[in-house]
Amino acid sequence: MSRANYKPLGKYIRPVEGRNSDLHDIPLMGLSINKVFIPSIANTIGTDMSTYRIVERNQFAYGPVTSRNGDKITIALFNEYDKALISQAYIPFEVKDINELDPEYLMMWFRRPEFDRYARFKSHGSAREIFDWEEMCNTLLPVPHIDKQREIVKEYNTIQNRINLNNQLIQKLEETAQAIYREWFVEEDSDELTFLKDYVETNPKLDIRKGKIAPYIEMANLSETSMCINGKAEREYQGGSRFQNHDTLLARITPCLENGKTAFVNILKENEVATGSTEFIVMRAKMNVSPFWVYCLAKDEGFRTYAISSMVGSSGRQRVHEKYLEEYKLPKIDNYKMIDFHKASRPIFETVKLKSLENQKLTEFKELLLSKLATVV
């Protein structure tokens, strides 16, 4: 499609002026740079909520200040509820006629990196750069016949729905592995450890170095027993963290850790070593320990509570430090149980890997579809 066939967006959209003057009891939402609405964590105690804006289903909102978000523009299509509140900092708007411009088609255009670059280029201001409403309306985009738009949206949603289904399956599989871990290494060991400690206390002459009792009575540090945590080899490359397949990445920062931000590396090429941010800790299994066990340990509530409680201040915010994790106490590993756990969890994580690789390809297809929007007729 030639540039002459592009239409100004202002022909199809209009601002939404609704305010919360009636103080509706509806969700308060924010926007993320991932271009989705998210529940707001803003402290609204003592805030005049009547000044907040209302956004309704199939309406948009965007943050006009672009100098805070790097390369991405905070803009999203609202479909979570019928209505919600958003901050006055956002500008809500809607499509005038959905039979001329499909809102989901428009949102696909907003997801393109080309739109982000355009909005940043068109932003202006001295103290802060703003992509104002006039510039939004001046944005040019191809607007094919509504049937073509819906066809493109349907193709895009088919890919996205497949990704969502895979993510749901991955979550269920990881929950299954976590349940096995807790049954074998947390709940059972906890009951048995309590029993054995009581037994030893009532039998002071018992030699705990023999038999089954020793592994449960003799506690060991995490780093001694099962894994290395951010060893020098993992941090020597330009100050970043190096990791490989079967490593576990644990977030350092409090909010991320509290929200369960932990990843199991499984989609790198064979023998490939990747480099990432220092804002996560690399946990790697050693000796006879299963890497799947390490990941399940990192996801366990008890371990995460310990990690959060051992945080130290750094540059005004709390962070997990690997030396405190190395001191985490746990019973010595039962090698036979570890072998059985590895065998039971391996097919689970292999399926997770396949679904993750499939999502990687599907995401590439999505990006290809977005890139072709500029050529639709």
Residue, then its C-alpha position, 0 to 999 in steps of 0.5 A: m500500500s502506498r503512503a498516499n493510501y494512509k489515513p490520519l488517525g484523528k478521522y477515526i478516534r475521539p477523546v473520552e471525557g468521563r470523570n469519576s464524579d459519582l465515585h463509582d466503586i470500580p477497579l483502579m487500573g494502570l498501564s504498562i510498557n507491555k501495552v496492557f492494563i494492569p491493576s494499579i498499586a498506587n496509594t490512593i488514601g486521601t486522594d480525591m477519586s472524583t478527578y480520576r478518569i473512567v475507561e470502558r470496554n473497547q476504549f483506549a488509554y495512553g500516557p502522553v509523557t514518553s521520556r520515562n519509558g525508554d523506547k515503548i509507549t504506554i498504550a492499551l486497549f481496555n477489555e478487562y472489565d466493563k469499566a475502570l478508573i485510570s489516573q488523570a495522567y492518562i488520556p482515554f479515547e475511543v474509535k468513533d465507528i467500529n464498522e470503519l476501524d476495528p479497535e483490535y486492528l488499531m491496537m495491533w498498529f500500536r503494538r508495532p515498534e514502528f509506532d513506538r519510534y514514531a511517537r518518540f520522534k514526534s514527542h516534544g518538550s523541554a523538561r519532559e517529552i510529550f506525545d500529545w493528542e494532536e500528534m496522536c490524531n496526526t498519526l497516519l496508518p493504512v485503513p483497509h476495508i473493515d472485513k480485511q481488518r477483521e480477517i487480520v485480527k482473527e489471524y493475530n488472535t488465533i496465534q495469541n490464543r495458542i500462546n495463551l493456551n501454551n502458557q496455561l499448560i506450562q503453568k499447570l505443568e510447573e504446578t504439578a512439579q511443585a506439588i511433587y517437590r513439596e510432597w517429597f521434600v517439604e511436607e514429608d521431610s518436615d513431619e519426619l524431621t520433627f519426629l526424628k528430632d524428638y526421637v533423638e532428644t529422648n535417646p541421648k545416647l543414640d549415634i545419629r551418624k548411622g542409619k536414616i536419621a543422620p541426613y535429617i538431623e545434620m543440616a547443611n548450607l545450601s551452597e555446600t549441599s546442592m548448588c553454586i549461586n552466582g559463582k565468579a564464572e557467572r558474573e565476570y562478563q561485563g558485570g552481567s550474569r552468565f547462565q546456561n540451560h538448566d540454570t534457575l534465575l531468581a529475581r533480586i528485587t523485592p517486588c519481583l521476588e514477591n510476585g514469583k519472578t523466577a525462571f528456568v532456563n531451557i530454550l538456549k542452544e546446546n552449550e550456549v551461554a547467555t548473558g543478562s542483567t545483574e538483577f537476578i541471581v543464577m542458581r545452578a545444580k551441582m553434584n547429584v542434585s537435579p536442576f529441576w529440584v533447584y527450580c522448585l526450591a526457588k519457587d517454594e514459599g518457605f525459601r522465598t520468605y527466607a530470601i526476602s527476610s535476608m534482603v539487604g539495602s542497596s542504592g535505596r532499595q532492598r535486594v537479595h544477596e547471594k551470600y545469604l542464600e548460601e547460608y540457607k539451611l536444609p537437610k542433607i540430600d537423600n540421593y535416592k529420592m533425588i534420583d526418583f524426583h529427577k525421573a518424575s519431573r524430567p518429562i514435565f520440564e521437557t514438555v515445558k521446553l517444547k511449549s516454550l519453543e513453540n511460543q517462541k516461534l508463535t511470537e515470531f509469527k505475531e511480529l511478522l504479522l504486525s510488520k506486514l500491517a503497513t502493506v495491507v490493502 
